[in-house]
Amino acid sequence: MKIVRIGRVGSANHQTLMIYIPKAIKEVLGLRKGMYVKLTAEGKRLLIEPLELDETEASSIKPVDIK
């Protein structure tokens, strides 16, 4: 079990909620900066599923900012 910190980044006008993922988990999942993941909430659990997308698929994705 890993306990992580939730923080905020950005300016006073716009802040984004960030979840810090431990290095060991990033390595197991193969997560890299800039890649896309699918987030799913199951009850009070958050599932992270790495997506392997080609450039065409990635360019059609519109990231969402949930407040």
N, CA, C and O atoms as a Maestro MAE file, in Angstrom:
{
 s_m_m2io_version
 :::
 2.0.0
}

f_m_ct {
 s_m_title
 :::
 protein
 m_atom[268] {
  # First column is atom index #
  i_m_mmod_type
  r_m_x_coord
  r_m_y_coord
  r_m_z_coord
  i_m_residue_number
  s_m_chain_name
  s_m_pdb_residue_name
  s_m_pdb_atom_name
  i_m_atomic_number
  :::
  1 25 0.849 -1.179 0.000 1 A "MET " " N  " 7
  2 3 0.000 0.000 0.000 1 A "MET " " CA " 6
  3 2 0.885 1.230 0.000 1 A "MET " " C  " 6
  4 15 1.846 1.317 0.765 1 A "MET " " O  " 8
  5 25 0.557 2.177 -0.860 2 A "LYS " " N  " 7
  6 3 1.270 3.449 -0.933 2 A "LYS " " CA " 6
  7 2 0.300 4.559 -0.589 2 A "LYS " " C  " 6
  8 15 -0.844 4.559 -1.045 2 A "LYS " " O  " 8
  9 25 0.748 5.491 0.202 3 A "ILE " " N  " 7
  10 3 -0.047 6.681 0.511 3 A "ILE " " CA " 6
  11 2 0.597 7.842 -0.229 3 A "ILE " " C  " 6
  12 15 1.804 8.060 -0.121 3 A "ILE " " O  " 8
  13 25 -0.202 8.583 -0.975 4 A "VAL " " N  " 7
  14 3 0.332 9.679 -1.777 4 A "VAL " " CA " 6
  15 2 -0.303 11.004 -1.373 4 A "VAL " " C  " 6
  16 15 -1.340 11.038 -0.710 4 A "VAL " " O  " 8
  17 25 0.322 12.064 -1.777 5 A "ARG " " N  " 7
  18 3 -0.137 13.412 -1.471 5 A "ARG " " CA " 6
  19 2 -0.884 13.984 -2.668 5 A "ARG " " C  " 6
  20 15 -0.495 13.767 -3.816 5 A "ARG " " O  " 8
  21 25 -1.948 14.710 -2.394 6 A "ILE " " N  " 7
  22 3 -2.664 15.446 -3.431 6 A "ILE " " CA " 6
  23 2 -2.326 16.906 -3.240 6 A "ILE " " C  " 6
  24 15 -2.417 17.429 -2.129 6 A "ILE " " O  " 8
  25 25 -1.937 17.567 -4.313 7 A "GLY " " N  " 7
  26 3 -1.550 18.972 -4.239 7 A "GLY " " CA " 6
  27 2 -2.176 19.768 -5.358 7 A "GLY " " C  " 6
  28 15 -2.998 19.262 -6.121 7 A "GLY " " O  " 8
  29 25 -1.773 21.025 -5.444 8 A "ARG " " N  " 7
  30 3 -2.240 21.920 -6.505 8 A "ARG " " CA " 6
  31 2 -1.046 22.576 -7.161 8 A "ARG " " C  " 6
  32 15 -0.053 22.880 -6.501 8 A "ARG " " O  " 8
  33 25 -1.146 22.791 -8.460 9 A "VAL " " N  " 7
  34 3 -0.125 23.524 -9.199 9 A "VAL " " CA " 6
  35 2 -0.820 24.570 -10.044 9 A "VAL " " C  " 6
  36 15 -2.002 24.437 -10.360 9 A "VAL " " O  " 8
  37 25 -0.098 25.597 -10.406 10 A "GLY " " N  " 7
  38 3 -0.657 26.636 -11.262 10 A "GLY " " CA " 6
  39 2 -0.563 27.996 -10.627 10 A "GLY " " C  " 6
  40 15 0.126 28.193 -9.627 10 A "GLY " " O  " 8
  41 25 -1.274 28.938 -11.229 11 A "SER " " N  " 7
  42 3 -1.271 30.319 -10.773 11 A "SER " " CA " 6
  43 2 -2.490 30.579 -9.895 11 A "SER " " C  " 6
  44 15 -3.316 29.692 -9.679 11 A "SER " " O  " 8
  45 25 -2.589 31.793 -9.401 12 A "ALA " " N  " 7
  46 3 -3.737 32.172 -8.575 12 A "ALA " " CA " 6
  47 2 -5.034 32.126 -9.394 12 A "ALA " " C  " 6
  48 15 -6.105 31.875 -8.841 12 A "ALA " " O  " 8
  49 25 -4.942 32.365 -10.703 13 A "ASN " " N  " 7
  50 3 -6.132 32.379 -11.565 13 A "ASN " " CA " 6
  51 2 -6.599 30.985 -11.959 13 A "ASN " " C  " 6
  52 15 -7.793 30.761 -12.162 13 A "ASN " " O  " 8
  53 25 -5.675 30.060 -12.068 14 A "HIS " " N  " 7
  54 3 -6.050 28.710 -12.500 14 A "HIS " " CA " 6
  55 2 -5.156 27.703 -11.799 14 A "HIS " " C  " 6
  56 15 -3.937 27.722 -11.969 14 A "HIS " " O  " 8
  57 25 -5.760 26.828 -11.014 15 A "GLN " " N  " 7
  58 3 -5.004 25.788 -10.344 15 A "GLN " " CA " 6
  59 2 -5.526 24.423 -10.757 15 A "GLN " " C  " 6
  60 15 -6.725 24.237 -10.966 15 A "GLN " " O  " 8
  61 25 -4.622 23.485 -10.871 16 A "THR " " N  " 7
  62 3 -4.956 22.122 -11.254 16 A "THR " " CA " 6
  63 2 -4.629 21.189 -10.100 16 A "THR " " C  " 6
  64 15 -3.564 21.296 -9.491 16 A "THR " " O  " 8
  65 25 -5.528 20.288 -9.804 17 A "LEU " " N  " 7
  66 3 -5.306 19.288 -8.773 17 A "LEU " " CA " 6
  67 2 -4.343 18.235 -9.315 17 A "LEU " " C  " 6
  68 15 -4.526 17.744 -10.429 17 A "LEU " " O  " 8
  69 25 -3.333 17.891 -8.546 18 A "MET " " N  " 7
  70 3 -2.337 16.917 -8.970 18 A "MET " " CA " 6
  71 2 -2.283 15.774 -7.960 18 A "MET " " C  " 6
  72 15 -2.312 16.001 -6.751 18 A "MET " " O  " 8
  73 25 -2.206 14.553 -8.464 19 A "ILE " " N  " 7
  74 3 -1.999 13.385 -7.622 19 A "ILE " " CA " 6
  75 2 -0.579 12.908 -7.890 19 A "ILE " " C  " 6
  76 15 -0.218 12.626 -9.032 19 A "ILE " " O  " 8
  77 25 0.213 12.818 -6.849 20 A "TYR " " N  " 7
  78 3 1.601 12.400 -6.984 20 A "TYR " " CA " 6
  79 2 1.667 10.876 -6.942 20 A "TYR " " C  " 6
  80 15 1.297 10.257 -5.944 20 A "TYR " " O  " 8
  81 25 2.143 10.279 -8.034 21 A "ILE " " N  " 7
  82 3 2.219 8.825 -8.143 21 A "ILE " " CA " 6
  83 2 3.654 8.397 -7.833 21 A "ILE " " C  " 6
  84 15 4.590 8.877 -8.473 21 A "ILE " " O  " 8
  85 25 3.837 7.503 -6.862 22 A "PRO " " N  " 7
  86 3 5.184 7.057 -6.511 22 A "PRO " " CA " 6
  87 2 5.919 6.428 -7.698 22 A "PRO " " C  " 6
  88 15 5.310 5.805 -8.567 22 A "PRO " " O  " 8
  89 25 7.236 6.607 -7.711 23 A "LYS " " N  " 7
  90 3 8.076 6.114 -8.796 23 A "LYS " " CA " 6
  91 2 7.888 4.614 -9.030 23 A "LYS " " C  " 6
  92 15 7.814 4.177 -10.179 23 A "LYS " " O  " 8
  93 25 7.811 3.825 -7.965 24 A "ALA " " N  " 7
  94 3 7.666 2.368 -8.107 24 A "ALA " " CA " 6
  95 2 6.385 2.013 -8.860 24 A "ALA " " C  " 6
  96 15 6.384 1.094 -9.679 24 A "ALA " " O  " 8
  97 25 5.294 2.734 -8.589 25 A "ILE " " N  " 7
  98 3 4.021 2.475 -9.279 25 A "ILE " " CA " 6
  99 2 4.106 2.937 -10.726 25 A "ILE " " C  " 6
  100 15 3.616 2.247 -11.621 25 A "ILE " " O  " 8
  101 25 4.722 4.096 -10.973 26 A "LYS " " N  " 7
  102 3 4.902 4.581 -12.354 26 A "LYS " " CA " 6
  103 2 5.685 3.568 -13.177 26 A "LYS " " C  " 6
  104 15 5.362 3.316 -14.337 26 A "LYS " " O  " 8
  105 25 6.711 2.992 -12.571 27 A "GLU " " N  " 7
  106 3 7.524 2.012 -13.299 27 A "GLU " " CA " 6
  107 2 6.737 0.741 -13.599 27 A "GLU " " C  " 6
  108 15 6.836 0.203 -14.702 27 A "GLU " " O  " 8
  109 25 5.958 0.255 -12.637 28 A "VAL " " N  " 7
  110 3 5.155 -0.957 -12.845 28 A "VAL " " CA " 6
  111 2 4.132 -0.735 -13.959 28 A "VAL " " C  " 6
  112 15 3.921 -1.614 -14.795 28 A "VAL " " O  " 8
  113 25 3.498 0.439 -13.971 29 A "LEU " " N  " 7
  114 3 2.481 0.738 -14.985 29 A "LEU " " CA " 6
  115 2 3.086 1.194 -16.311 29 A "LEU " " C  " 6
  116 15 2.393 1.231 -17.328 29 A "LEU " " O  " 8
  117 25 4.366 1.539 -16.306 30 A "GLY " " N  " 7
  118 3 5.010 2.039 -17.522 30 A "GLY " " CA " 6
  119 2 4.593 3.464 -17.849 30 A "GLY " " C  " 6
  120 15 4.563 3.845 -19.019 30 A "GLY " " O  " 8
  121 25 4.271 4.259 -16.829 31 A "LEU " " N  " 7
  122 3 3.822 5.641 -17.058 31 A "LEU " " CA " 6
  123 2 5.009 6.539 -17.376 31 A "LEU " " C  " 6
  124 15 6.065 6.450 -16.750 31 A "LEU " " O  " 8
  125 25 4.807 7.413 -18.371 32 A "ARG " " N  " 7
  126 3 5.821 8.389 -18.755 32 A "ARG " " CA " 6
  127 2 5.156 9.747 -18.925 32 A "ARG " " C  " 6
  128 15 3.959 9.831 -19.199 32 A "ARG " " O  " 8
  129 25 5.925 10.792 -18.762 33 A "LYS " " N  " 7
  130 3 5.413 12.148 -18.936 33 A "LYS " " CA " 6
  131 2 4.809 12.292 -20.338 33 A "LYS " " C  " 6
  132 15 5.410 11.887 -21.333 33 A "LYS " " O  " 8
  133 25 3.615 12.873 -20.390 34 A "GLY " " N  " 7
  134 3 2.959 13.141 -21.668 34 A "GLY " " CA " 6
  135 2 2.060 12.031 -22.173 34 A "GLY " " C  " 6
  136 15 1.302 12.247 -23.118 34 A "GLY " " O  " 8
  137 25 2.119 10.845 -21.572 35 A "MET " " N  " 7
  138 3 1.262 9.772 -22.068 35 A "MET " " CA " 6
  139 2 -0.156 9.936 -21.512 35 A "MET " " C  " 6
  140 15 -0.368 10.633 -20.520 35 A "MET " " O  " 8
  141 25 -1.100 9.297 -22.151 36 A "TYR " " N  " 7
  142 3 -2.492 9.361 -21.736 36 A "TYR " " CA " 6
  143 2 -2.844 8.156 -20.877 36 A "TYR " " C  " 6
  144 15 -2.344 7.052 -21.091 36 A "TYR " " O  " 8
  145 25 -3.710 8.389 -19.904 37 A "VAL " " N  " 7
  146 3 -4.227 7.313 -19.059 37 A "VAL " " CA " 6
  147 2 -5.738 7.450 -18.980 37 A "VAL " " C  " 6
  148 15 -6.285 8.542 -19.132 37 A "VAL " " O  " 8
  149 25 -6.394 6.344 -18.745 38 A "LYS " " N  " 7
  150 3 -7.835 6.338 -18.510 38 A "LYS " " CA " 6
  151 2 -8.037 6.248 -17.004 38 A "LYS " " C  " 6
  152 15 -7.523 5.332 -16.362 38 A "LYS " " O  " 8
  153 25 -8.784 7.197 -16.434 39 A "LEU " " N  " 7
  154 3 -9.090 7.189 -15.014 39 A "LEU " " CA " 6
  155 2 -10.529 6.740 -14.828 39 A "LEU " " C  " 6
  156 15 -11.438 7.241 -15.490 39 A "LEU " " O  " 8
  157 25 -10.724 5.799 -13.929 40 A "THR " " N  " 7
  158 3 -12.056 5.291 -13.640 40 A "THR " " CA " 6
  159 2 -12.250 5.271 -12.129 40 A "THR " " C  " 6
  160 15 -11.381 4.808 -11.390 40 A "THR " " O  " 8
  161 25 -13.393 5.775 -11.675 41 A "ALA " " N  " 7
  162 3 -13.720 5.721 -10.253 41 A "ALA " " CA " 6
  163 2 -14.640 4.536 -10.019 41 A "ALA " " C  " 6
  164 15 -15.684 4.407 -10.658 41 A "ALA " " O  " 8
  165 25 -14.244 3.678 -9.103 42 A "GLU " " N  " 7
  166 3 -15.079 2.552 -8.678 42 A "GLU " " CA " 6
  167 2 -15.291 2.705 -7.181 42 A "GLU " " C  " 6
  168 15 -14.436 2.339 -6.375 42 A "GLU " " O  " 8
  169 25 -16.444 3.250 -6.826 43 A "GLY " " N  " 7
  170 3 -16.679 3.561 -5.423 43 A "GLY " " CA " 6
  171 2 -15.691 4.622 -4.990 43 A "GLY " " C  " 6
  172 15 -15.651 5.709 -5.566 43 A "GLY " " O  " 8
  173 25 -14.891 4.317 -3.978 44 A "LYS " " N  " 7
  174 3 -13.878 5.264 -3.508 44 A "LYS " " CA " 6
  175 2 -12.484 4.888 -3.996 44 A "LYS " " C  " 6
  176 15 -11.487 5.345 -3.439 44 A "LYS " " O  " 8
  177 25 -12.411 4.063 -5.024 45 A "ARG " " N  " 7
  178 3 -11.122 3.663 -5.600 45 A "ARG " " CA " 6
  179 2 -10.925 4.355 -6.947 45 A "ARG " " C  " 6
  180 15 -11.869 4.526 -7.718 45 A "ARG " " O  " 8
  181 25 -9.695 4.743 -7.211 46 A "LEU " " N  " 7
  182 3 -9.329 5.347 -8.490 46 A "LEU " " CA " 6
  183 2 -8.463 4.354 -9.250 46 A "LEU " " C  " 6
  184 15 -7.421 3.928 -8.752 46 A "LEU " " O  " 8
  185 25 -8.885 3.986 -10.447 47 A "LEU " " N  " 7
  186 3 -8.128 3.071 -11.299 47 A "LEU " " CA " 6
  187 2 -7.416 3.877 -12.378 47 A "LEU " " C  " 6
  188 15 -7.999 4.780 -12.977 47 A "LEU " " O  " 8
  189 25 -6.158 3.546 -12.620 48 A "ILE " " N  " 7
  190 3 -5.357 4.209 -13.647 48 A "ILE " " CA " 6
  191 2 -4.977 3.163 -14.686 48 A "ILE " " C  " 6
  192 15 -4.310 2.176 -14.374 48 A "ILE " " O  " 8
  193 25 -5.406 3.388 -15.925 49 A "GLU " " N  " 7
  194 3 -5.114 2.447 -17.001 49 A "GLU " " CA " 6
  195 2 -4.315 3.159 -18.084 49 A "GLU " " C  " 6
  196 15 -4.851 4.040 -18.758 49 A "GLU " " O  " 8
  197 25 -3.038 2.797 -18.270 50 A "PRO " " N  " 7
  198 3 -2.233 3.429 -19.324 50 A "PRO " " CA " 6
  199 2 -2.824 3.119 -20.701 50 A "PRO " " C  " 6
  200 15 -3.287 2.005 -20.949 50 A "PRO " " O  " 8
  201 25 -2.805 4.104 -21.586 51 A "LEU " " N  " 7
  202 3 -3.315 3.923 -22.946 51 A "LEU " " CA " 6
  203 2 -2.157 3.986 -23.930 51 A "LEU " " C  " 6
  204 15 -1.322 4.889 -23.867 51 A "LEU " " O  " 8
  205 25 -2.115 3.036 -24.823 52 A "GLU " " N  " 7
  206 3 -1.112 3.028 -25.889 52 A "GLU " " CA " 6
  207 2 -1.788 3.585 -27.135 52 A "GLU " " C  " 6
  208 15 -2.542 2.878 -27.805 52 A "GLU " " O  " 8
  209 25 -1.522 4.836 -27.444 53 A "LEU " " N  " 7
  210 3 -2.173 5.503 -28.568 53 A "LEU " " CA " 6
  211 2 -1.155 5.887 -29.630 53 A "LEU " " C  " 6
  212 15 -0.026 6.259 -29.311 53 A "LEU " " O  " 8
  213 25 -1.560 5.796 -30.905 54 A "ASP " " N  " 7
  214 3 -0.695 6.331 -31.946 54 A "ASP " " CA " 6
  215 2 -0.976 7.832 -32.064 54 A "ASP " " C  " 6
  216 15 -1.882 8.339 -31.403 54 A "ASP " " O  " 8
  217 25 -0.223 8.540 -32.885 55 A "GLU " " N  " 7
  218 3 -0.350 9.998 -32.967 55 A "GLU " " CA " 6
  219 2 -1.742 10.441 -33.415 55 A "GLU " " C  " 6
  220 15 -2.243 11.460 -32.939 55 A "GLU " " O  " 8
  221 25 -2.369 9.697 -34.318 56 A "THR " " N  " 7
  222 3 -3.706 10.049 -34.797 56 A "THR " " CA " 6
  223 2 -4.722 9.954 -33.669 56 A "THR " " C  " 6
  224 15 -5.536 10.859 -33.485 56 A "THR " " O  " 8
  225 25 -4.677 8.868 -32.917 57 A "GLU " " N  " 7
  226 3 -5.602 8.691 -31.797 57 A "GLU " " CA " 6
  227 2 -5.365 9.752 -30.718 57 A "GLU " " C  " 6
  228 15 -6.316 10.318 -30.180 57 A "GLU " " O  " 8
  229 25 -4.104 10.016 -30.409 58 A "ALA " " N  " 7
  230 3 -3.774 10.985 -29.354 58 A "ALA " " CA " 6
  231 2 -4.220 12.390 -29.737 58 A "ALA " " C  " 6
  232 15 -4.660 13.153 -28.877 58 A "ALA " " O  " 8
  233 25 -4.111 12.739 -31.016 59 A "SER " " N  " 7
  234 3 -4.480 14.100 -31.435 59 A "SER " " CA " 6
  235 2 -5.998 14.328 -31.378 59 A "SER " " C  " 6
  236 15 -6.452 15.472 -31.354 59 A "SER " " O  " 8
  237 25 -6.777 13.244 -31.357 60 A "SER " " N  " 7
  238 3 -8.239 13.401 -31.313 60 A "SER " " CA " 6
  239 2 -8.782 13.486 -29.887 60 A "SER " " C  " 6
  240 15 -9.969 13.747 -29.693 60 A "SER " " O  " 8
  241 25 -7.923 13.269 -28.889 61 A "ILE " " N  " 7
  242 3 -8.373 13.294 -27.486 61 A "ILE " " CA " 6
  243 2 -8.389 14.730 -26.975 61 A "ILE " " C  " 6
  244 15 -7.443 15.491 -27.174 61 A "ILE " " O  " 8
  245 25 -9.476 15.074 -26.321 62 A "LYS " " N  " 7
  246 3 -9.614 16.376 -25.688 62 A "LYS " " CA " 6
  247 2 -9.538 16.152 -24.177 62 A "LYS " " C  " 6
  248 15 -10.508 15.684 -23.581 62 A "LYS " " O  " 8
  249 25 -8.398 16.480 -23.540 63 A "PRO " " N  " 7
  250 3 -8.301 16.295 -22.083 63 A "PRO " " CA " 6
  251 2 -9.390 17.076 -21.360 63 A "PRO " " C  " 6
  252 15 -9.779 18.157 -21.802 63 A "PRO " " O  " 8
  253 25 -9.880 16.537 -20.257 64 A "VAL " " N  " 7
  254 3 -10.930 17.193 -19.494 64 A "VAL " " CA " 6
  255 2 -10.363 17.710 -18.177 64 A "VAL " " C  " 6
  256 15 -9.441 17.129 -17.604 64 A "VAL " " O  " 8
  257 25 -10.928 18.797 -17.723 65 A "ASP " " N  " 7
  258 3 -10.561 19.396 -16.446 65 A "ASP " " CA " 6
  259 2 -11.808 19.338 -15.578 65 A "ASP " " C  " 6
  260 15 -12.725 20.141 -15.750 65 A "ASP " " O  " 8
  261 25 -11.846 18.394 -14.648 66 A "ILE " " N  " 7
  262 3 -13.008 18.215 -13.793 66 A "ILE " " CA " 6
  263 2 -12.802 18.994 -12.520 66 A "ILE " " C  " 6
  264 15 -11.777 18.846 -11.855 66 A "ILE " " O  " 8
  265 25 -13.757 19.816 -12.177 67 A "LYS " " N  " 7
  266 3 -13.628 20.631 -10.966 67 A "LYS " " CA " 6
  267 2 -14.509 20.107 -9.875 67 A "LYS " " C  " 6
  268 15 -14.533 20.666 -8.779 67 A "LYS " " O  " 8
  :::
 }
 m_bond[267] {
  # First column is bond index #
  i_m_from
  i_m_to
  i_m_order
  :::
  1 1 2 1
  2 2 3 1
  3 3 4 2
  4 3 5 1
  5 5 6 1
  6 6 7 1
  7 7 8 2
  8 7 9 1
  9 9 10 1
  10 10 11 1
  11 11 12 2
  12 11 13 1
  13 13 14 1
  14 14 15 1
  15 15 16 2
  16 15 17 1
  17 17 18 1
  18 18 19 1
  19 19 20 2
  20 19 21 1
  21 21 22 1
  22 22 23 1
  23 23 24 2
  24 23 25 1
  25 25 26 1
  26 26 27 1
  27 27 28 2
  28 27 29 1
  29 29 30 1
  30 30 31 1
  31 31 32 2
  32 31 33 1
  33 33 34 1
  34 34 35 1
  35 35 36 2
  36 35 37 1
  37 37 38 1
  38 38 39 1
  39 39 40 2
  40 39 41 1
  41 41 42 1
  42 42 43 1
  43 43 44 2
  44 43 45 1
  45 45 46 1
  46 46 47 1
  47 47 48 2
  48 47 49 1
  49 49 50 1
  50 50 51 1
  51 51 52 2
  52 51 53 1
  53 53 54 1
  54 54 55 1
  55 55 56 2
  56 55 57 1
  57 57 58 1
  58 58 59 1
  59 59 60 2
  60 59 61 1
  61 61 62 1
  62 62 63 1
  63 63 64 2
  64 63 65 1
  65 65 66 1
  66 66 67 1
  67 67 68 2
  68 67 69 1
  69 69 70 1
  70 70 71 1
  71 71 72 2
  72 71 73 1
  73 73 74 1
  74 74 75 1
  75 75 76 2
  76 75 77 1
  77 77 78 1
  78 78 79 1
  79 79 80 2
  80 79 81 1
  81 81 82 1
  82 82 83 1
  83 83 84 2
  84 83 85 1
  85 85 86 1
  86 86 87 1
  87 87 88 2
  88 87 89 1
  89 89 90 1
  90 90 91 1
  91 91 92 2
  92 91 93 1
  93 93 94 1
  94 94 95 1
  95 95 96 2
  96 95 97 1
  97 97 98 1
  98 98 99 1
  99 99 100 2
  100 99 101 1
  101 101 102 1
  102 102 103 1
  103 103 104 2
  104 103 105 1
  105 105 106 1
  106 106 107 1
  107 107 108 2
  108 107 109 1
  109 109 110 1
  110 110 111 1
  111 111 112 2
  112 111 113 1
  113 113 114 1
  114 114 115 1
  115 115 116 2
  116 115 117 1
  117 117 118 1
  118 118 119 1
  119 119 120 2
  120 119 121 1
  121 121 122 1
  122 122 123 1
  123 123 124 2
  124 123 125 1
  125 125 126 1
  126 126 127 1
  127 127 128 2
  128 127 129 1
  129 129 130 1
  130 130 131 1
  131 131 132 2
  132 131 133 1
  133 133 134 1
  134 134 135 1
  135 135 136 2
  136 135 137 1
  137 137 138 1
  138 138 139 1
  139 139 140 2
  140 139 141 1
  141 141 142 1
  142 142 143 1
  143 143 144 2
  144 143 145 1
  145 145 146 1
  146 146 147 1
  147 147 148 2
  148 147 149 1
  149 149 150 1
  150 150 151 1
  151 151 152 2
  152 151 153 1
  153 153 154 1
  154 154 155 1
  155 155 156 2
  156 155 157 1
  157 157 158 1
  158 158 159 1
  159 159 160 2
  160 159 161 1
  161 161 162 1
  162 162 163 1
  163 163 164 2
  164 163 165 1
  165 165 166 1
  166 166 167 1
  167 167 168 2
  168 167 169 1
  169 169 170 1
  170 170 171 1
  171 171 172 2
  172 171 173 1
  173 173 174 1
  174 174 175 1
  175 175 176 2
  176 175 177 1
  177 177 178 1
  178 178 179 1
  179 179 180 2
  180 179 181 1
  181 181 182 1
  182 182 183 1
  183 183 184 2
  184 183 185 1
  185 185 186 1
  186 186 187 1
  187 187 188 2
  188 187 189 1
  189 189 190 1
  190 190 191 1
  191 191 192 2
  192 191 193 1
  193 193 194 1
  194 194 195 1
  195 195 196 2
  196 195 197 1
  197 197 198 1
  198 198 199 1
  199 199 200 2
  200 199 201 1
  201 201 202 1
  202 202 203 1
  203 203 204 2
  204 203 205 1
  205 205 206 1
  206 206 207 1
  207 207 208 2
  208 207 209 1
  209 209 210 1
  210 210 211 1
  211 211 212 2
  212 211 213 1
  213 213 214 1
  214 214 215 1
  215 215 216 2
  216 215 217 1
  217 217 218 1
  218 218 219 1
  219 219 220 2
  220 219 221 1
  221 221 222 1
  222 222 223 1
  223 223 224 2
  224 223 225 1
  225 225 226 1
  226 226 227 1
  227 227 228 2
  228 227 229 1
  229 229 230 1
  230 230 231 1
  231 231 232 2
  232 231 233 1
  233 233 234 1
  234 234 235 1
  235 235 236 2
  236 235 237 1
  237 237 238 1
  238 238 239 1
  239 239 240 2
  240 239 241 1
  241 241 242 1
  242 242 243 1
  243 243 244 2
  244 243 245 1
  245 245 246 1
  246 246 247 1
  247 247 248 2
  248 247 249 1
  249 249 250 1
  250 250 251 1
  251 251 252 2
  252 251 253 1
  253 253 254 1
  254 254 255 1
  255 255 256 2
  256 255 257 1
  257 257 258 1
  258 258 259 1
  259 259 260 2
  260 259 261 1
  261 261 262 1
  262 262 263 1
  263 263 264 2
  264 263 265 1
  265 265 266 1
  266 266 267 1
  267 267 268 2
  :::
 }
}
